[in-house]
């Protein structure tokens, strides 16, 4: 019986005008039984010729090359039938470079500094995403506070997605009711179906991209801590935050004071967890920080942030992350 795409290794083409970098990537992949490096190229034109003459599943494409640059080569590769999946690799990490690569048809964007981390897993993930069909869509309604935290999670992974912003009227239509039984947001539309609830979506995104190390191994204590803080954010902190906001608007000083006291207890619990570390789980950034950080954004919006140095310093660290800046822009 001959090989099929489900039984043979993925065929990978490496394209970069720096031979040492290409060889470093080849060395990383040579022992991965899931992959086969079938060729290397130094220019976009050479990559196009190789892709036309041999079966290539995934191309790792440098964006800055002579003769035919990575953007032009990516566009031409994506026009082939069948078209390989292209992973853009660049020495530039700015938003414009990333956006240009994805617009040209790249399925993912990696900086050269990060490209070597879990590269085999990234290639396989990109291929599988291409097989099931489409870019994910994340639905938001104008003014809603929870969807941006899911967008932040997607930005941390570098996954292509479409950010669909609905008007309040569109959010009440039957079309959206078919996406969410209560007509709410966020909703993540994937090739396999529809998912909702912001914390669940964040955890799903982290699980879907193990190479980004946003969530510890299943069954580990650290994994349990991620769940702990995710549920704390959604069942303790956010409800108390909303309660304090509504009580202040209600005009009853006694009710407002009581709601503020309940919220203060939650803030103290969060602050205590940040005394020893920069982040909530083992001092390392995880998806728990995205979920809790999303709730902190609502606290900032409601002018309900605590006067606590640990919490405010934590929020400042989160604000420095480029993925968060893109998500909340």
N, C-alpha and C positions, 0 to 999 in steps of 0.2 A: 504493500500500500504506500502511495506517495505521501510526501509531507503536505499538510495544509497549514493555513495561517494559525490554526489553533494548536498545532503540534510542533511546528518549527520555531526556532528563536526569532525574535524581532530583528529585522535587518536595519542597521543603523549606519548613517552616513555622517561623518564628522567634517565640518567645514570651518576652517580658520586659517589665516595667513601666517600664523605663528606656529611653526612645527613643534616647538617644545610644549606649547599648550595642547595641541592636538594629541601629542604622544602621551601627555599626562592623562587626558580623558580616556584614551584607548587603554592605558594601563588600569584605570579604574574599572573598566567594563569587561576586560578580557576574561575574567573568571566568573562572570555572571552568566549562568546557563540560559537565562531568559533572552539573552541578547547576542547578536553577532555584528561586529563592526565590519561591514563589507567593503568600505572604501573611505578614503580621506580626500579632501580637496582644499586648495589654497585660495580659490576665487569662487564667486558666485556663478560665473560662466561654467567653470569646471564642474561645480556641483550639479548644475542643470543638465549637463551632458551625461554625467554618471547616473542621475536619477532617471533619465530617459532610456538608458541602455541596460539597466539592471533593476530588479525589484528592490525598492527601498521603502521601508515602513515609516521610519522616523529620521528626521534630519536635525542635527544640532548645528545651528547656523550662526556664525559670527556676524554681527551687524555692520562692522566697519572693515571693508576689504577693497582691494583694487579691482579694476576691470568691471565687475558687476557687484555692487554692494549687497549687503544682506537683505535690505528691504526689497530691492528690485528682484533679487533672486527668490525671496519668499513668495512674492506675488506670482512669479512665473511657475514656481513649484506647485502652488496651490491650484493653478489652472490645469495641471496635468490630470489625466484620467487613467488609472487611479492616482490620486494626489497623496503624497506622503504628509504626515503630520510634521510640523516644523516647530522646534523649540528655539526661540531666539536667545542668543548668548551675547552679552555686551559688557564692555568695560564701563559703560555709563549706567547710572542707577536713577537718573532723574525721571520724573513723571512723563515728560514729553517723549523720551526715548522709548519708554515702556508702551505708551499709547500708540506711537508710530509702528512699533513691531506688531502689536495686536491688530491694529488696523490693516496692516499688510497681509494678515492671515496667520500669524504665528499663534499656536495653541497655548503657549506659555512663554514667560519671559524670565530669564535667569541672569543675574549679574555674574561676571567671571569670578568674583570673590566667593560666591555661594554655589557656583555650578557643580563643584565636586562633592558637595554634601548629598549623600543618598541619591546619586545620579541615576543609578539603575532603577530605583523605585519611581523616580520622577518620569523617566522615559516610559515605563510600563503604564503609569497612571495616565499620561498624556495619550498614549495609544488607546487605552480602554475608553477614555472620555470621547475620543474620536469615533470609536466603534458604535457607542450607544447613541450618538447622533447630534446633539445640539448643545449650544451654549446655554447655561442655566439662566433663568430669569428670576430676579428678586423683586417682588412687588412691594411698593411703598405707597402710602397715601399722604398727601401733602400735610405736613405738620406732625405726623406720627413719630414718636420718640424711640420705638424699639427696632424698627428695621435697620437703622444705621449700624447697630452693633453686629448684625449679621453681615452687612456689607463690609465692616471692618474685618471680620473673620475671613471673608473671601479675599480681601485685599492682602491679608497676611500670607495667604497661600499662593497668590499670583494666579488664581484661577480666572479664566475669562468668564464674564457674566454680563447680563443685561440688567440695568437698573431701571425698572419701570415705575414711574411716579404717576399715580392716579389722582385725579381731582376727587373731592369728597363725593361728588355726584357719581363718578365712575365707580367708586368704592361701594356704592349702594346698588349697583346694577346686578342683575341675575348672573351675568358672566362672572363676576367676582365671587358671588355666592357659591358658584360651583368650585371655586378654588379653596374657599374657607367656609366651613359650615356656619360661622357667625359673621362672615363678611369682614373679618379683621385683617390686619397686616402685622408682621411680615408673612409672606408666603414665598416659598422657594419652589420654583417649577424646574424639575430635573427630567432627564430622559426616562427615568423609571416612574415618575409620578409627582404628586404635589405633597409638600411638607409644610407644616406651620408650627408656631410657638418659637419665639426668638432664642431661648436658651437651648432648646432641642436642635434648632438649626445650627447654632454655633458649635455644639458638640458634634453634630453630624459632619460639618465641614472639617473640623479638626481630625475626626476619625478617618475621613476620606483622603487625608493628605498626611500620612505618617511621616513622610520625609521632612515636613516642616517642624516636627517635634513640638506641636502645640498642645499635645495631651500625652501623659505618661502611659506606660504599658498597661493593658487590661489586667486587673487583679492586683496591681501594686498599691501600696499605701498612698503614694502620690496621686494615683488615679482617683482613689477615694476622696482625697482632698479637693481635687478638681470638682467632683460631684458635690461635695459639701458646700463649696463656695458658690457654685452655680445655683444650687437650691436655696442657699442663704440669700443670694441676691434677689431671687424671684419670689420667695415665700416670706421673707422677713424684711429685707431692706426696702425693696420697691413698694410693697403695700404700705409700709409705715411712712414712706416718703409721700405717697399719694394721699394717705390719710392726713398727714400734717398740712399738706398744701390745701386740701379741701377744707380742713378745720379752720385754717387762717382765713379762707375766703368766706366762711360761714358767719363770721361776725360774733362768735361766742368765745370770749377770752378763756373761759374755763376749759372748753373742749379743745381749743387750740393749744393751751398749756399741757393738757394731758397727752395730746397727739405728739407734741414736741418731745415730751419725756420718753415716750415709746420709741421715737426715732433716735433720740440720743443714746439709748441703750444699744441699738443696732450699730450706730457710729462707733461706740466704744469697743464693741466686739471686732469691728473691722480694723480699727486703729491698733488694737492689741496684736493682731496678726501681722501687722506691718512693722512692729518694733524691731524685729531681728532681721528682716529681709526686705529687699527692694520690691519683691512681688509676693503673691499669696502662697505659692506652692514651691517649697524648697528654694526660695530666692530666685527662681527662674520664671521668665514670662511664659504663661500658658493661656489656654482658651478661657480659663477661669477669670483671668484679668480682663479679657475682652468683655465677658458678661457683666462682671462687677463694674468695669469701667463704663459700660453703656448705661448702667443705672446712675453712676456718678454724673454722667452728662445730663441726665434728667434733673438731678439735684441742682446742678449748675443752672439749668434753664429755669427752675422754680425758685432760684435764690435760696436754696436750703442746704448748701454745703456746710459741713461742720467747721468750727474754728479749732481744727486739730492739725498740728504740724505734720504728723505721719500721713494722714489721709490726703492732705493738700500736696505734700511732696510726691506721694504716689500718683495722684492725678497729673501732676506736672510731668512725671516720667512717662506716663501713658500718652500725654499730649505730644511728646517728642517723637513718637513712632510715626514714620511716614505713612504706613498703612492706615492708621487712625486719621491722620490729616486728610488723606484722600477720601476716606469714608464719610467724614463729616464736613467736607468742603461744600 
